């Protein structure tokens, strides 16, 4: 015996899913998170050439012969790893919410 679901042709109304309030809320939260991450990432990276080209702040010695440019640059690597881990965690939570939205649709919550 085969699975009955394999024989069915499932029609998904993507417009109905897109019109669900839960889906719209998810998209808003996801976009807000992604834009915030992008701004933080770009601001931190663009600040390095600005501070090294137009100021002397990062050219001062921090530890022995190591200047603040090296400390800031190392911090950028750490920031990148942290943002990647944060992104993966948030993406997993967004995936769980998306599955809940699909379940809501399948249970008739998004149909007109």
Buried (B, 14 or more C-beta within 10 A) or exposed (E): EEEEEEEEEEEEEEEBBEEBEBBEEBEEBBEEBBEEBEEEBEEBEEEBEEBBEEEEEBEEEEEEEEBBBEEBEEEBEEBEEEBEEEBEEBEEEBEEBBEEBBEBBEEEBBEE
